[in-house]
Amino acid sequence: MKELSDKVAFVTGGASGIGLGIVKALVGAGAKVAIADLRPDHLDAALGQFASRGLRERVHGVTLDVSDRAGVANAATETERRFGKVHVLVNNAGVGVEGPLRRATYDDWDFGLGVNLGGVINGIQTFLPRIRAHGEGGHIVNTASLAGLVWMPSFMTVYTTSKAAVIALSECIRDDLAPDRIGVSVLCPGPVKSNIHEAGRNRPEKFRGTSGFAEAEAQLARRVISPLWMDPEAVGQKVLRAIQNEEFYIITHGEWREAFMQRVQAIADAMPKEVNPELIRSLRERRTDAGPEPGAVNDR
């Protein structure tokens, strides 16, 4: 989507950090943006920034918990009433769920997966039919993490699992969306100046009952943001370029290249070198109305 002037975007987790950086980039390119966020205080601050720049009419605030499917549907309808057809969906809302694996409970898993992965699924399930319906094309950006691409320590198991799933989800949907001129990008940020460390404060009551991560979340909340970390507005510009140039992977940092290559090499070394061409051919020949048979994903 080279031209974003007067197009409509919906950005979750859009009132601070990376999300706000993306919103600023989209508004700067001429788009109208619905800023969806769980935190009313962050929404008020973000809307105030645009008002001070004379851009208040180009943004609309929506209070939203992305794990609430009905809430996402209502937010989509509200956005369409305010701005019209949505062209760009940015599933950015996320929580930094961290804690000792031995203390993880279902509430911790449900919180991490419900927001980081479920929020992406809810966004796609809600907005994709609407984008397809207007037939003007569009773009979907899903925020994952570099943590989904490299080996991570066990205290990040819940977070890393959710982010790795978002990467795989994004890779899988590209073929299906291409005929409708809907592009896909997956954002894999490293350290960015954001509020993701406020996971405990942002945890909905429905995920608090038996959490074993309270101590870890309190410690994370005291984390000091380093001046070495990337500015959210720089990330926003990377995302904007990816949308305009149909780029799939958006990687913010190169410092983890070696760690990524070690993982890739370990996987490659574990793959048997003996292959049966007839196996691949049989999978290519077996097609259904739903698309390729499982295992035929490399037929590209």
Backbone torsions as a table, in degrees:
resi	resn	phi	psi	omega
1	MET	NA	88.1	-179.3
2	LYS	-64.2	-40.6	-174.1
3	GLU	-104.0	116.7	-179.3
4	LEU	-111.0	1.1	-179.2
5	SER	-59.7	122.9	179.7
6	ASP	65.6	9.7	169.4
7	LYS	-76.6	161.6	-176.9
8	VAL	-112.3	132.6	179.1
9	ALA	-123.4	151.0	176.6
10	PHE	-124.9	120.3	-175.2
11	VAL	-122.2	118.1	177.0
12	THR	-87.1	152.4	-174.0
13	GLY	57.7	35.9	-168.5
14	GLY	-93.0	1.8	-173.3
15	ALA	-96.2	-2.1	178.0
16	SER	-158.9	169.0	173.6
17	GLY	56.4	-140.1	-177.6
18	ILE	-57.3	-43.2	-178.2
19	GLY	-58.1	-44.8	179.5
20	LEU	-67.6	-35.2	175.0
21	GLY	-60.4	-39.9	178.2
22	ILE	-68.4	-42.7	178.9
23	VAL	-58.6	-45.6	-179.7
24	LYS	-61.0	-40.1	179.1
25	ALA	-65.8	-42.2	-179.6
26	LEU	-66.9	-43.8	178.1
27	VAL	-63.4	-39.5	177.7
28	GLY	-61.9	-27.1	178.2
29	ALA	-88.3	2.7	175.8
30	GLY	101.1	2.2	-178.0
31	ALA	-80.4	158.9	169.5
32	LYS	-100.0	135.2	-170.3
33	VAL	-129.9	129.7	169.3
34	ALA	-90.3	120.2	-179.5
35	ILE	-97.3	110.1	180.0
36	ALA	-103.0	131.4	-177.8
37	ASP	-156.4	149.5	179.3
38	LEU	-73.1	-27.3	-171.5
39	ARG	-99.2	109.8	177.2
40	PRO	-59.6	-34.0	-179.8
41	ASP	-67.0	-37.7	176.5
42	HIS	-68.3	-38.1	178.4
43	LEU	-62.7	-46.0	179.9
44	ASP	-59.9	-42.3	-179.8
45	ALA	-65.8	-42.7	-178.9
46	ALA	-65.8	-46.3	179.1
47	LEU	-62.2	-34.8	177.2
48	GLY	-63.8	-36.6	178.2
49	GLN	-62.4	-43.1	-179.4
50	PHE	-71.4	-34.8	177.2
51	ALA	-62.2	-40.6	-178.3
52	SER	-67.1	-19.0	179.2
53	ARG	-101.9	7.3	179.8
54	GLY	73.8	24.6	-175.6
55	LEU	-118.6	16.7	-174.7
56	ARG	-59.9	-32.5	-177.3
57	GLU	-72.4	-11.0	-177.9
58	ARG	-94.8	-2.5	179.3
59	VAL	-130.9	153.1	178.9
60	HIS	-139.9	130.9	-178.2
61	GLY	-93.5	137.5	178.7
62	VAL	-134.1	121.0	174.8
63	THR	-77.3	124.7	-171.4
64	LEU	-151.7	134.1	166.5
65	ASP	-100.5	111.1	-172.5
66	VAL	-67.8	-13.6	176.7
67	SER	-81.4	-4.9	179.4
68	ASP	-97.2	103.2	-174.5
69	ARG	-63.6	-41.5	178.4
70	ALA	-63.9	-38.5	178.5
71	GLY	-63.2	-39.1	178.2
72	VAL	-65.0	-42.4	178.8
73	ALA	-62.6	-42.6	178.5
74	ASN	-64.5	-38.3	179.0
75	ALA	-65.1	-37.6	178.2
76	ALA	-63.9	-45.4	179.5
77	THR	-63.7	-41.7	178.7
78	GLU	-61.9	-41.0	179.6
79	THR	-64.1	-42.8	179.3
80	GLU	-65.7	-36.2	176.5
81	ARG	-65.1	-37.0	-176.0
82	ARG	-79.4	-44.4	-171.7
83	PHE	-120.7	-18.9	-175.9
84	GLY	102.4	-157.5	-172.8
85	LYS	-60.9	135.1	177.8
86	VAL	-88.6	133.0	179.7
87	HIS	-111.9	-31.3	-176.5
88	VAL	-122.1	125.7	176.3
89	LEU	-114.3	123.3	176.6
90	VAL	-116.5	104.1	178.5
91	ASN	-86.3	84.5	-171.7
92	ASN	-107.2	-21.8	-175.4
93	ALA	-55.7	133.7	-179.8
94	GLY	-157.0	161.0	178.5
95	VAL	-131.7	139.9	179.5
96	GLY	-87.0	77.5	-177.5
97	VAL	-80.4	113.1	-179.4
98	GLU	-134.7	149.0	176.3
99	GLY	167.0	163.5	-179.7
100	PRO	-58.5	129.5	-177.7
101	LEU	-56.9	-37.6	-177.6
102	ARG	-65.9	-16.5	179.3
103	ARG	-102.3	-1.4	-178.3
104	ALA	-64.9	137.9	176.6
105	THR	-119.2	174.9	176.2
106	TYR	-60.9	-34.3	177.6
107	ASP	-61.3	-38.3	179.4
108	ASP	-69.2	-43.9	176.2
109	TRP	-63.6	-45.1	-178.0
110	ASP	-64.5	-36.3	177.4
111	PHE	-66.3	-53.0	-177.8
112	GLY	-63.0	-48.3	-179.4
113	LEU	-73.6	-34.6	-177.7
114	GLY	-64.4	-35.7	179.1
115	VAL	-90.1	-56.5	-171.6
116	ASN	-68.6	-36.9	178.1
117	LEU	-104.5	-48.2	-179.2
118	GLY	-61.3	-36.2	178.2
119	GLY	-62.8	-37.0	177.0
120	VAL	-67.4	-45.3	178.8
121	ILE	-61.1	-44.9	-179.3
122	ASN	-63.0	-39.0	177.4
123	GLY	-63.5	-45.2	-179.2
124	ILE	-65.9	-47.6	-178.5
125	GLN	-62.3	-32.0	-178.4
126	THR	-82.9	-47.3	-171.4
127	PHE	-89.7	-30.1	-175.6
128	LEU	-58.7	-45.4	177.6
129	PRO	-60.2	-33.3	-179.9
130	ARG	-71.9	-39.7	178.2
131	ILE	-67.4	-42.1	178.0
132	ARG	-62.8	-38.0	-174.8
133	ALA	-63.2	-37.1	-177.9
134	HIS	-81.4	-13.7	170.2
135	GLY	68.3	14.8	-178.2
136	GLU	-98.8	6.2	-177.7
137	GLY	79.5	179.0	-179.2
138	GLY	174.5	-164.2	-179.1
139	HIS	-154.4	142.1	176.4
140	ILE	-120.7	129.2	175.2
141	VAL	-116.7	125.7	177.0
142	ASN	-112.7	127.0	179.1
143	THR	-87.9	116.9	174.6
144	ALA	-108.4	-128.0	-179.6
145	SER	-172.1	153.7	170.3
146	LEU	-60.2	-23.4	177.6
147	ALA	-62.1	-21.4	177.8
148	GLY	-84.0	-1.9	-176.4
149	LEU	-115.0	-14.4	-177.3
150	VAL	-128.6	165.3	176.7
151	TRP	-66.9	133.6	-179.2
152	MET	-125.7	157.3	179.3
153	PRO	-70.7	162.9	-171.6
154	SER	-65.4	-26.2	-179.0
155	PHE	-69.1	-9.2	176.9
156	MET	-107.2	18.2	-175.2
157	THR	-56.2	-49.4	-177.2
158	VAL	-62.8	-48.8	-178.6
159	TYR	-61.3	-49.1	-176.5
160	THR	-64.8	-39.3	177.5
161	THR	-58.7	-45.4	-178.4
162	SER	-65.1	-39.8	-176.3
163	LYS	-74.9	-36.3	175.6
164	ALA	-63.2	-37.1	178.6
165	ALA	-65.7	-38.0	178.6
166	VAL	-64.3	-37.5	177.4
167	ILE	-63.8	-47.7	-179.9
168	ALA	-62.9	-42.4	177.5
169	LEU	-57.7	-46.7	-177.9
170	SER	-63.3	-40.4	179.2
171	GLU	-64.3	-36.9	-174.9
172	CYS	-73.0	-33.4	-171.2
173	ILE	-83.2	-8.8	-173.7
174	ARG	-59.3	-46.1	-176.7
175	ASP	-61.2	-39.3	-176.3
176	ASP	-70.7	-32.0	-175.7
177	LEU	-87.4	-23.0	-175.1
178	ALA	-56.8	-43.3	-179.4
179	PRO	-60.5	-23.6	179.4
180	ASP	-95.0	11.0	179.5
181	ARG	58.1	41.1	176.4
182	ILE	-112.1	112.3	-179.7
183	GLY	-81.3	164.5	179.7
184	VAL	-136.3	138.0	172.1
185	SER	-134.7	148.2	173.2
186	VAL	-122.9	124.2	-178.1
187	LEU	-94.1	124.7	179.2
188	CYS	-120.2	84.0	-177.4
189	PRO	-82.1	152.6	168.2
190	GLY	-97.7	-144.9	-178.4
191	PRO	-65.8	119.1	-179.6
192	VAL	-131.4	146.2	178.5
193	LYS	-71.0	97.0	-176.0
194	SER	-143.2	-176.9	179.7
195	ASN	-106.3	21.7	-175.9
196	ILE	-64.7	-19.3	179.1
197	HIS	-72.9	-6.4	179.9
198	GLU	-90.9	34.9	-176.8
199	ALA	-57.6	-42.7	-178.3
200	GLY	-61.9	-43.0	179.8
201	ARG	-66.8	-30.7	-176.5
202	ASN	-93.3	5.0	-178.3
203	ARG	-78.0	118.6	178.1
204	PRO	-62.8	154.8	-178.2
205	GLU	-56.9	-34.1	-177.1
206	LYS	-64.3	-15.6	179.9
207	PHE	-111.4	13.4	-175.2
208	ARG	-98.9	-22.3	-167.8
209	GLY	-46.6	-53.8	-173.6
210	THR	-121.4	19.8	-175.8
211	SER	-55.7	137.8	175.1
212	GLY	-102.1	6.9	-174.2
213	PHE	-105.8	10.5	-175.1
214	ALA	-56.7	-45.8	-178.9
215	GLU	-64.8	-42.9	179.8
216	ALA	-65.2	-37.7	-179.9
217	GLU	-70.1	-34.5	177.0
218	ALA	-66.4	-39.1	178.3
219	GLN	-68.1	-41.4	179.5
220	LEU	-63.0	-36.1	-178.2
221	ALA	-63.4	-21.6	179.4
222	ARG	-90.0	3.8	-178.5
223	ARG	-61.7	136.4	178.4
224	VAL	-93.6	126.9	-179.7
225	ILE	-75.7	125.6	-176.9
226	SER	-81.5	144.3	174.6
227	PRO	-66.6	-13.9	178.5
228	LEU	-77.7	-16.8	-177.8
229	TRP	-73.3	154.6	-174.6
230	MET	-70.8	145.0	176.8
231	ASP	-75.2	136.2	-179.7
232	PRO	-57.5	-31.9	-179.4
233	GLU	-68.9	-30.0	175.1
234	ALA	-67.1	-38.3	176.0
235	VAL	-64.9	-41.8	179.0
236	GLY	-57.5	-40.0	179.0
237	GLN	-67.1	-36.7	176.4
238	LYS	-63.1	-41.4	179.2
239	VAL	-66.3	-42.4	178.7
240	LEU	-59.1	-45.8	179.2
241	ARG	-62.3	-38.5	179.8
242	ALA	-64.5	-40.5	177.7
243	ILE	-63.8	-45.7	-176.7
244	GLN	-69.1	-30.6	-175.1
245	ASN	-108.1	9.8	178.6
246	GLU	55.9	44.3	177.8
247	GLU	-90.2	138.3	-176.3
248	PHE	-87.2	-65.9	-178.7
249	TYR	-80.9	131.2	174.0
250	ILE	-119.3	105.9	-177.5
251	ILE	-111.1	125.7	-174.7
252	THR	-87.5	-27.5	-173.1
253	HIS	-130.8	140.7	177.0
254	GLY	-97.5	-2.9	-175.8
255	GLU	-65.4	-18.9	-179.2
256	TRP	-102.5	14.7	179.8
257	ARG	-59.3	-47.5	-177.9
258	GLU	-62.5	-41.7	178.5
259	ALA	-63.5	-38.9	177.9
260	PHE	-65.4	-44.3	-178.6
261	MET	-65.2	-34.4	176.6
262	GLN	-62.7	-41.4	178.9
263	ARG	-66.2	-46.3	179.4
264	VAL	-59.5	-43.1	-179.0
265	GLN	-65.4	-39.1	178.6
266	ALA	-63.2	-39.6	178.1
267	ILE	-67.1	-44.4	-179.9
268	ALA	-62.6	-40.0	-179.8
269	ASP	-65.8	-27.8	-178.2
270	ALA	-82.0	-12.0	-178.6
271	MET	-80.3	129.6	176.8
272	PRO	-59.9	144.7	179.6
273	LYS	-87.6	-16.8	178.2
274	GLU	-80.6	127.0	-178.9
275	VAL	-130.7	154.9	177.7
276	ASN	-116.5	102.5	-178.7
277	PRO	-55.7	-29.6	-178.6
278	GLU	-65.4	-29.3	179.0
279	LEU	-65.0	-47.9	179.2
280	ILE	-63.6	-42.1	-179.0
281	ARG	-61.8	-39.2	-179.1
282	SER	-65.7	-34.8	179.7
283	LEU	-73.6	-33.8	178.0
284	ARG	-68.2	-31.6	-176.3
285	GLU	-81.4	-22.3	-177.3
286	ARG	-91.3	101.9	179.6
287	ARG	-119.7	152.7	174.8
288	THR	-130.6	172.7	177.5
289	ASP	-62.5	-24.3	-178.2
290	ALA	-82.0	-5.5	179.5
291	GLY	117.3	-162.3	-176.6
292	PRO	-63.6	151.5	173.6
293	GLU	-66.6	153.8	175.1
294	PRO	-53.6	135.6	-179.4
295	GLY	99.7	-12.0	-178.1
296	ALA	-94.0	16.9	-175.1
297	VAL	-66.5	-18.1	-179.1
298	ASN	-90.4	8.8	-179.6
299	ASP	-83.5	69.5	-179.0
300	ARG	-139.5	NA	NA
